[in-house]
Amino acid sequence: MLRVVLGFVLVLWSSALAAAQSGPAQDSIYGTPAEARWAPFYADLPACDDPSILDRIRSRFDQTEQVYWGGAHAIAAYDRDHETGFRANGLSYIPRRYCVARAFMADPRTGAPDPTRFRTVVYDIIADAGMIGSGWGVEWCVVGLDRMRAYAPDCLVLRPIIERMIGEYRPPALKARD
């Protein structure tokens, strides 16, 4: 019985030693690009200034405002829409296009847009996040009007990871010599 146990331990030890000397293990599925997986994601996403993207955000924002918050705000127009990152979290994650735009707000009760009232809209265009996982989807947040704090603080959750981390590093305070 002792010989069997020692023989088994010797076989396990020798196989572990052989595996350790053979080099690094294969990359996990997270080391390969999203397009090369067995169920691939494709990065053919619409641009940030695509009218269908901006209209989807406008209609969903207007619906949410009317149903839940009394309808005091509506998006009248967009300006300064630009991309802040494309696949900024890495090639192995689901492809995303990170965008920011300025939205001119209007009061739907009066109907007139006010050019002095504007808010920042942060939105992501995500591959295979549409209905039942087909097509692209949009996650969006209007800064200052995220009342449920879903993307708090100030819609920071929808920004690329590297952009979120930039403001966290604080260099040590420098003191002048006496």
Residue pairs with C-beta under 8 A, 6 or more apart in sequence:
29 37
29 92
30 92
31 92
32 92
33 91
33 92
34 40
34 41
34 43
34 91
34 92
34 93
34 94
34 95
34 127
35 41
35 42
35 43
41 94
41 95
41 127
41 128
42 95
42 127
42 128
43 86
43 87
43 95
43 127
44 127
45 95
45 96
45 97
45 125
45 126
45 127
45 136
46 52
46 53
46 97
46 125
46 136
47 83
47 97
48 81
48 82
48 83
48 97
48 99
48 101
48 125
49 81
53 99
53 123
53 125
53 138
54 78
54 81
54 101
56 138
57 75
57 121
57 123
57 138
57 140
58 75
60 140
61 73
61 74
61 75
61 140
61 142
62 74
62 75
62 108
65 71
65 72
65 73
65 74
65 108
66 108
69 147
71 108
71 109
72 107
72 108
72 109
73 105
73 106
73 107
73 108
73 145
74 105
74 106
74 107
74 108
75 103
75 104
75 105
75 106
75 121
75 142
76 103
76 104
76 105
76 106
76 113
77 103
77 104
77 113
78 101
78 102
78 103
78 104
78 121
79 101
79 102
79 103
79 104
79 118
80 100
80 101
80 102
81 99
81 100
81 101
81 102
82 99
82 100
82 101
83 97
83 98
83 99
84 98
84 99
84 100
84 159
84 160
84 163
85 96
85 97
85 98
85 159
85 160
85 162
85 163
86 95
86 96
86 97
86 98
87 93
87 95
87 96
88 96
88 98
88 160
88 161
88 162
88 163
89 96
89 160
89 161
89 162
94 126
94 127
94 128
94 129
95 126
95 127
96 124
96 125
96 126
96 127
97 124
97 125
98 124
98 158
98 159
98 160
98 163
99 122
99 123
99 124
99 125
100 120
100 121
100 122
100 123
101 120
101 121
101 123
102 118
102 119
102 120
102 121
103 118
103 119
103 120
103 121
103 142
104 113
104 114
104 115
104 117
104 118
105 113
105 114
105 117
105 118
105 119
106 112
106 113
106 114
106 117
107 114
119 142
119 143
119 144
119 145
120 142
120 143
120 155
121 140
121 141
121 142
121 143
122 140
122 141
122 143
122 151
122 155
122 158
122 159
123 138
123 139
123 140
123 141
123 158
124 138
124 139
124 140
124 158
125 136
125 137
125 138
126 136
126 137
126 138
126 139
127 136
128 134
128 135
128 136
128 137
129 136
129 137
129 138
129 139
130 136
130 137
139 158
140 158
141 150
141 151
141 155
141 157
141 158
142 155
143 154
143 155
144 154
146 152
146 154
146 155
150 157
151 157
151 158
156 164
